[in-house]
């Protein structure tokens, strides 16, 4: 049987469908992974007997529409999975999907295709992801664990843990299993997509020692600020970790309580940035603007901490009240969000959809656009520069600061 997975895009390797493709091929079937922009005519001409869609919240309408259109054109088995299908299967009922798969889909796929693989909750039992449809990528994506030990109120992890209480919050592959996969792929650059990389220090010590000896390709991973200790930095540097991302999200203690991040502090983040900088590891900081009950002063305070940290890149996004998350539901219940979720997209850079003033929505929209530039230039914007009309004024001022630093060595 010809099988097809359709994803939003293929800018990054889509590990979920790639794992499933390996299971399908193990059963002796063909399988391809394409993105949703692929020609409709090409899909029809190929006539796959099985089409699977991997859907995140904000993408569901596009996949529902595509599936209906394809169903009108020819007969096939359609399956929807991914985060949105896991938490909101009712959104796909009666929408011409033959199967709605919740949670991890490897076992379901193996059963459906009678694949000769023995898949368990042990991640080492999984076949390695099928990378055939992602050729010649200089950066290769891997995952050494599934799950997260934390319960951020804007994230689905808490609800996932409630749905699957028998699964550990974090499951880790063995070091040998991860190293074997990387050896087969031979990446120029390794990107670990784990929510929190190496949460077990014993595992990390072993991994870094083996990776340094047998792989040594530069790599990137995600950490929490509390994970960034001198010991961890030393081991990561040994293994040729060249960049890390950590999430500050907000500099406000009040907002940290709101989002369930009270175990993160500004001082801890500044210290983490210092340790990574001294260890020669580049840092990306993730931040969230326009959180529930936030003010522009809160968001500017977050920017100020980023300026102190001097990361290689300061990422910022606009908060979105995803349904099913603790914070998303709270926004709905408290009247901070009055929509029906149809206005939630898969983009984190649009204006806020919470019940804020139009002035604040525009300010955070503009701040998000110049956040990284402000950190790079080490200059804070004035409030009157945070409008679409006056934003060029700040851009000019920031670029002038960068130019002066380059030309005059920071003297002025």
N, C-alpha and C positions, 0 to 999 in steps of 0.2 A: 504493500500500500504506500502511496505517496502521502507524506505528512508535511504539514506546514505550521510554523509558529509565526504569529504576527505580533510585533512589539511596537511601541511608540517610535523609537528610533534606535539606531545602531551606532551612535556616537561612542558609547562605551559598550563593552561586552556585557550582554544580558545573561548573567549567570543562571538565573532560574530556568528559562527555556533551554539553555545550553546543557544543563544537567538532564532535563527531560529528553532532549534530542539523543543523548548518549544511551538512555534507557531504550528508546524506540529503535535505534539502530542495532542495539544488542539483540532485539527481537527479530531482526532481519528486514526491517522496513527502511524506506528512504525518508529523509527528513531535512527540511531547510528552515532557516530563520530569516525573515524579511522584516522590513519596517512598514508602517501603515501608509507610507507615501509611495510604495511600490505600485506600478501600473495595475489598475483593475483588470485590464485586458490580459496582462501576463499571468495573473492568478487564474483567470478563467481558462486560458489556454493550457495551463499546467494541470488543471483539474485534480487537485489533491483530494483524497478521500477522507482526510482528517485535517481540520484546522483548529489550532489552539490559540487563544488570545491571552496575553499577560497584561492585566489591567490595574493601574493605580487609580486612586480617587482623583477625579478631575478629568479622566480619560474615558469614562464609561460611555458617554453619549456617542463618542466617535466610534468605539468598537461595536456598540449596539447597531448603529447605522450601517457600518461596513458589513456586519454579519447578515443583516436583513437583505442588503443589496446582493451579497454573494449567494444567499439562499434562493433568491429569485432567479439567479443565473444558472445554477447547477446544484446537484445533490451531493452533500458531504456531511460528515459528522462534525459538529461544532462544539467546542469546549471552551469555557471561560474560567480563568483562574487568576491568581495574583491577589494583592492586598484588598482591593475593593470587593472582589468576589468572596474573599474569606470573611470579611466583616459585614458585608451587605449583600448576601446572595439574593435577597428578595428583589433587588434592583434589576436582576437579569431573568427573573421568572416570567414566563410567558413572552419572552423576547426572541424565540426561535433558537435558543441554545439547547443542544441535546444533553449536555452535562455541565453542571456548575461545581467546580472543585474548590473546596475550602482547605486552607493550610498548605503544608508541604505536599507536593503532587507526585513525587517520585514513586511512592508505593502504588498510588492510584494508576499511574501510567504503566507501571510494570504489570499490574493485574489486568489492565485493559488490553494490553498487547501481548500478554503471556510471555513477558521477557524473562530469559534465563538468568536473572540476577536476584540475589538475596538481600533485599534492602531492609534495614532496621533503623532504629533511632540513633544508632552509632554512625556518625558521619563518615567513618572510615569504610563503611559498606557501600557508599555511593560510587558509581563510576565517575571518572573525571569528566568535566564539562566538554562537550563537543565544540571545538573551535573552528570547524571547517568553513563556516560562513563569516568568519572574522579573520581573514588572512592578512599576513604582513603588517600586523599591528606592532608598533614600537613599544607601546605600553600594554601589558597584559594584566587582567584582573583575576584575583584569587580571593578565596575566603577560607580562613583557617578555623572559624567558629561560626556558630549561629546563635542568635539571642543576645540579650543585653542584661546586665545585672541591675540596671537602674530603672526608675519609674517616672520619667519625665512626663508631665501632664499633657504635653502637646504631641506625644508619640503613642503609637499603637501597642507598644510592648506590654503595658500593663494588661490590656484587654486580651492580647495573645496569650499571656500567662494564665489568665482566667479560663480561656477556652481550652488550653492544653496543660492542665495542672500536673500531669504525670511527667511532662518533659522538664528537665533541668532548665533554669533560666539561661544558662550558657552551656552549649555543648561544643567541645573542642576536638578537632581532628588531631591525630598523633603527629608529632614532628616528622617522623619518617614518611607518613602519608602525604603531608604537604610538600615536603622536599622532593618526593618522587614525582609529583605532578609538575612542579616547577622545572625539574630536570627535563621532563619530556617536552615542555613548552619552550624552554630556553629563551626567556624574555630579555629584551634589552633593558626594560624597566618593569619592576614588579609593583603592582598596586593592590594592597590588601583592603578589601571592602568591608571587613568586620566592623560592627558598631563600635566595639572597643577591642583593640588588638592586644593580645597577650595579657589578659586579665590575671592569669595564673603566672606568678613570677618564676616558678620552677620551670614551667613550660617555656617561658620566654628565654630564660638563660640557655636552655638546651637548644631551642630553635636558633637563637642568634649564633651560637657556637658552630652549629652544623651549617647554617646558611653561609656564614663567613668563609667556611672551609670549602664548601661544595658548590655554592652558587655565586655569591658576592655581587650579583647585579644590583644596582641602586634600587631602593624601594621606598614606598610611601605607605603610611598607616594612620589610623584614627586613634586618638587617646583622649581620656578625660584629663583635665588639669591635675587632679589628684594623683593620676598615674605617673606624672612626670617627676620622677625622683632622679637623683644623681646616678644611682645604680642602673636604673632603666635607661637613661640617656647613654651611659657608658656602653651597655650591651647593644643598644640600637646602633650606635656609632661604629662599634666593632663589626656589625653585620652589614654595614654600608647603607643604613637608613639615611636618606638625604633630605626627607621632608616629612612633616607631621601636621595633622590638623587637630585642633582642639576646639571645643565649643565653650565660649563664655556666655553667649546668648544675651545677657543683660548685666549691667553694672549695678542695678538697683536691688538691694536686699529685699525690699518689699515685693518686687516683681519676681525675684527668685523663689519666694514662698509660693507665689501664684503658679509658677510653672514647675514646681517640684524639683528645684535645683539648689536647695539650701546647703548642700554639701560642696558647693563651688563658691569661691570667694574671689574678689578682685586681687587681693594680695597673693593668693595661690596661683592665679593666672599670670600675674606679672612675674612671679618667681619661676613658673614653668617656662615662660618665654625667655627669661634670662638663662636658665639651664640649657635650653635647646640652642640658643644663640651661642653660648660659650662652647657647646659641644659641636658646633658647626652644622647643626640640623636646621633647615629652613622651616618656618612655622606659618601655617594658615590658621587664622582665628575665625570661627563662625559666630555670627551675631544675629539677633532677631529684633526687628523694629516693630513698633505699633502693637505691642502686646496688650492684652486686656487691661484697662485702667492706666495704661502708660501715658506719659506726657512727653512733649518734645525735649524737656529738660532731662528726663530719664534716658532718652535715646542719645542725646548729646553727651551724657555722662558715660554711656557705653562707648561712644566714639573716643572719648578722652582716655579711657583705660586702654583701648587699642593703640592710641598714639604712644602711650607709655610703653607698651609691650614691643612696639616696632616690629611687627611680623613682616614676613616677606609678602604676604597678601592678607588683607582684611576683607572677609566675605560678610555681606549682610543681606538679609531677606526680610520680607514683610510677612508678619504672622498671618496664618490662615486658620480659621476654626474648623479643622477637619472633624466631620461627624464621627462619633464613636470614641474619640479621645476624651479624656477627663476634662481637658480645658475647652475643647470644642463644645462639649455638652454643657459645660458651665456657662459659656458665652450665650448659648441658646436659652438656657433656663433663666439667666439673669437679665435678658433683654439687651445684651451687648451685641448680639447678632440676631437679626429679624428676618433673614432670608430663608430660602428653602433648600439651600446647598447647591442650587443650579448655577450659582455665580462663583462657585469654587472651581478654579482651573488648576492645571498642573504647573502653573507659573508662580514663583515666589517673589516677583518683582513688580506686580501691579499695585495699585492703590489699595489700602485696607478696605475690607468690606464690613468692618465692625461699625457700631453706631458712634463714630467719632465726628467731630466738626470737620467741615470741608477744608478748613485752614490746616488742621493737624494732618489730615490725609495727604494734602499736597506737600506739607513739610516733610513727612516721612518718605513720601515717594521721591522727593528731591534728595533727601539725605541718603537714601539707599543708592541713588545713582552716583553720588560723589563720595561715598563712605571710604572706599579704597584709596581714592585720590587724596582725600584729607589725611589719611594715615601716612601715605607715601610722602606727602608734602610736610607732614608734621604741623598742620595748621587747622584750627577749629573754624567752622563757618559761623558767620553771624546769623541771627534769626531772620533778618531781612534779606538774606541771600538764599533762603530756602523756599523759593517759589519758582515755577517754570519760567517766569519773566526775568527774574534776577539771577538765576543759577549761573549764567555765563560769567557774571561778575566774580563769583567764587572760583570758578574754573581758571579764569585768568590770574587771580591772586595766588592760587595754589601752584600753578605752573610757573609763575614768577618766582615763588619761593624755591621750587625745585631747581630752576635755572640759576638763581643766586647761589644756592648751596654748591652746585656743580662748578660754577665759574669762580667763586671766591672762597671755596673750601669751608663754608659754614661760618665765615667771619661776620657776615651780615645776614 
